[in-house]
């Protein structure tokens, strides 16, 4: 269980609160809108109405006691930037801020954010890759170079074992698990035979995966 400070309870912030609640983390939520705070009370451990750009208010929350501070403000660039900067100044252990543009992302990183979440950009990339190919079912970007793809077994691989294919050596790609009828099976070995009803979770560089599976 972690202690999280969540600042901003708009649609994005509320979704974060719902998931953190589901994961049983302790959450202190902050928003200057009373109605948003009241509606989120059942999802968080504690909540306060306040201005996160106010130094004294933020300091009163005991910023150093939180494992992570998430700035989910998306509709006010100045407030997001000021809040991020103040959190860093107050000694926050990990500041994660939401960006709504490339410029916003750069400024946040320069002004105290340890990490930046850019939901529109990240989801756009996922959507483009997922729906531009008939054999890609999911996609997780780990960094700018490596990703995990859920992908169908190529026809030319059906009936062969993972060891026979030796794709780690040939393509620098690792098969992490198989999904069979929607159920994930991580217990694979070189003797595991691939079938046409399998999906694979593969890890590799974006260029290697795109080349291997012709994405």
C-alpha positions in Angstrom: 0.0 0.0 0.0 1.3 3.5 -0.9 0.3 6.9 0.2 -0.6 9.1 -2.8 -1.4 12.8 -3.1 -3.7 13.4 -6.0 -4.2 16.9 -7.1 -7.0 17.6 -9.6 -10.3 15.7 -9.6 -11.5 16.4 -13.2 -12.4 13.4 -15.4 -8.8 12.2 -15.6 -8.1 12.7 -11.9 -11.3 10.9 -10.9 -10.4 7.9 -13.0 -7.1 7.8 -11.2 -8.9 8.0 -7.9 -11.2 5.1 -8.8 -8.3 2.9 -9.8 -6.2 3.8 -6.7 -9.2 3.0 -4.6 -9.6 -0.4 -6.3 -5.9 -1.1 -5.6 -6.4 -0.2 -1.9 -3.9 2.7 -1.7 -4.2 5.6 0.7 -5.2 8.7 -1.3 -5.3 12.3 -0.3 -7.3 14.2 -3.0 -7.2 17.9 -3.5 -9.2 20.2 -5.8 -10.4 23.8 -5.5 -13.8 22.7 -6.7 -16.0 21.7 -3.7 -18.4 19.7 -5.8 -15.6 17.6 -7.3 -14.2 16.9 -3.8 -17.5 15.9 -2.3 -18.3 13.5 -5.2 -14.9 11.8 -4.8 -15.1 11.3 -1.0 -16.1 7.7 -1.3 -13.1 6.9 -3.5 -10.3 8.4 -1.3 -9.0 8.2 2.2 -9.2 11.9 2.7 -9.9 15.0 0.6 -9.5 18.7 0.9 -10.7 21.8 -0.9 -7.8 24.1 -1.7 -5.6 25.9 -4.1 -2.6 23.8 -5.0 -0.7 26.9 -6.2 -0.7 28.2 -2.7 2.6 27.4 -1.0 1.2 27.4 2.6 -1.7 25.2 1.7 0.5 22.6 0.0 3.0 22.7 2.9 0.2 22.0 5.4 -0.4 18.6 3.6 3.0 17.2 4.6 4.3 16.6 1.1 7.3 14.6 2.2 4.9 11.9 3.7 3.6 10.9 0.3 5.2 8.2 -1.8 4.0 9.9 -4.9 2.3 13.2 -5.9 0.2 13.1 -9.0 -0.8 16.4 -10.6 -3.8 15.6 -12.7 -4.7 19.2 -13.6 -5.3 19.2 -17.4 -7.2 22.4 -18.2 -5.0 25.0 -16.5 -1.4 25.1 -17.7 -0.3 27.7 -15.2 -1.8 26.0 -12.2 -0.3 22.7 -13.2 3.1 24.2 -13.7 3.0 26.1 -10.4 1.8 23.1 -8.5 4.5 20.9 -9.9 7.2 23.4 -9.1 5.9 23.9 -5.5 5.8 20.1 -4.9 9.4 19.8 -6.0 10.4 22.8 -3.8 8.7 21.2 -0.8 10.6 18.0 -1.2 8.1 15.7 -2.8 9.6 12.2 -3.3 8.1 11.6 -6.8 6.1 14.2 -8.8 4.1 12.9 -11.7 2.3 15.5 -13.8 -0.2 15.5 -16.6 0.7 17.3 -19.8 -1.8 18.3 -22.5 0.8 19.4 -25.1 4.4 18.9 -26.1 5.3 22.3 -24.8 3.5 21.6 -21.5 5.5 18.4 -21.2 8.8 20.1 -21.6 8.0 22.9 -19.1 6.8 20.4 -16.5 10.0 18.3 -16.8 12.1 21.5 -16.4 10.2 22.7 -13.4 10.1 19.8 -11.0 8.2 16.9 -12.6 10.0 13.5 -12.2 7.7 12.0 -14.8 5.1 13.3 -17.2 1.9 11.6 -18.3 0.6 12.7 -21.7 -2.7 10.8 -22.0 -3.9 12.1 -25.4 -0.5 11.4 -27.0 0.0 8.0 -25.4 -3.5 6.8 -26.3 -3.2 8.2 -29.8 -0.1 6.1 -30.3 -1.8 3.0 -28.9 -4.9 3.6 -31.1 -2.9 4.1 -34.3 -0.9 0.9 -33.8 -3.8 -1.2 -32.5 -6.3 -0.4 -35.2 -3.9 -0.1 -38.2 -3.1 -3.8 -38.0 -5.3 -6.9 -38.0 -3.0 -8.9 -35.9 -2.1 -6.6 -33.0 -4.4 -6.8 -30.0 -2.5 -4.7 -27.4 0.6 -2.6 -27.1 2.5 -1.2 -24.2 5.4 1.2 -24.8 8.1 0.7 -22.1 10.2 3.6 -23.3 11.1 5.3 -26.6 12.7 2.1 -27.9 11.2 -1.0 -26.3 7.6 -2.2 -26.3 5.4 -5.2 -25.5 2.9 -6.3 -28.1 0.1 -8.8 -27.9 0.0 -10.3 -31.4 -1.3 -13.3 -33.2 1.0 -16.2 -34.1 2.1 -15.8 -37.7 0.9 -18.5 -40.0 4.5 -19.6 -40.8 5.1 -20.3 -37.1 2.0 -22.4 -36.4 2.9 -26.0 -35.3 6.5 -25.0 -34.4 8.1 -24.9 -31.0 9.5 -21.7 -29.5 12.9 -23.3 -29.5 12.7 -24.2 -33.2 11.9 -20.6 -34.1 14.8 -19.2 -32.0 13.4 -15.7 -32.5 15.6 -14.3 -29.7 18.7 -15.0 -31.7 17.2 -14.2 -35.2 15.1 -11.1 -34.3 16.2 -10.1 -30.8 12.6 -10.6 -29.6 11.5 -12.4 -26.5 8.2 -14.3 -26.2 7.0 -13.5 -22.6 3.8 -15.4 -22.5 0.9 -16.9 -24.6 -2.7 -16.0 -24.3 -5.0 -19.0 -25.0 -8.7 -18.3 -25.2 -8.2 -15.1 -23.4 -6.3 -16.7 -20.5 -2.7 -15.6 -20.0 -0.1 -18.4 -19.7 3.4 -17.3 -18.7 4.6 -20.9 -18.3 6.3 -21.4 -21.6 9.5 -23.1 -22.6 11.5 -23.9 -25.8 9.3 -27.0 -26.2 6.0 -25.0 -26.2 4.2 -25.5 -29.5 2.5 -22.5 -31.1 -1.0 -22.8 -32.5 -3.2 -20.6 -34.6 -5.5 -19.9 -31.7 -2.7 -18.4 -29.6 -1.8 -14.8 -29.1 1.8 -14.0 -28.0 3.1 -11.3 -25.7 6.4 -10.3 -27.2 9.1 -7.9 -26.0 11.6 -6.1 -28.2 12.6 -2.9 -29.8 9.9 -1.3 -31.8 11.9 -1.6 -35.0 12.6 -5.3 -34.5 9.0 -6.1 -33.7 7.7 -4.1 -36.7 10.2 -5.9 -39.0 9.5 -9.4 -37.7 5.7 -9.1 -37.8 5.4 -6.7 -40.7 3.5 -4.1 -38.7 
